[in-house]
Amino acid sequence: MNSFKLTAVGNLARNPELSAKGDVTFSRFCLVGDDAAIKSEGEALGDVVTSLWFLAFGPIATAIAERARKGDQLILEARVIAAHWTDEQQGKQHGHIFVVTGFRFGARRGEHGPPVTCRCDPPTTPLVDAALAALEETT
């Protein structure tokens, strides 16, 4: 069982796209945000842009892809999954996949109104595996 969960607040780097692999619907998108860079001694170095890629499935993926656009703020809950893969140029790689389990729209460009919330059960491992296989085919 995975015990790591993440809450992320950021803005979409570009419009999310909805994809399908068999009967699995998913969306892969990037959130960006400004963070303060600090030296180990506590000295501020200035602002840096941090970006993280997320995977969403089913109704969450559909809602985000249909209603969110570049620059819109998203507030996400995600499950963190360790991933291992082999890259043709760099060999064995290790990293993490952030699978969205719930979200809210935050500040949106050109639209005013209450935020919308969407939650669903976390996807099972086969959905993640199918999405990863689809992503490998597109890269």
Secondary structure, DSSP 8 states (H G I E B T S, - for coil): ----EEEEEEEESS--EEEEETTEEEEEEEEEEEEEEE-TTS-EEEEEEEEEEEEEEHHHHHHHHHH--TT-EEEEEEEEEEEEEEETTTEEEEEEEEEEEEEEE-S-TT--S---EEE-----HHHHHHHHHHHHHH-
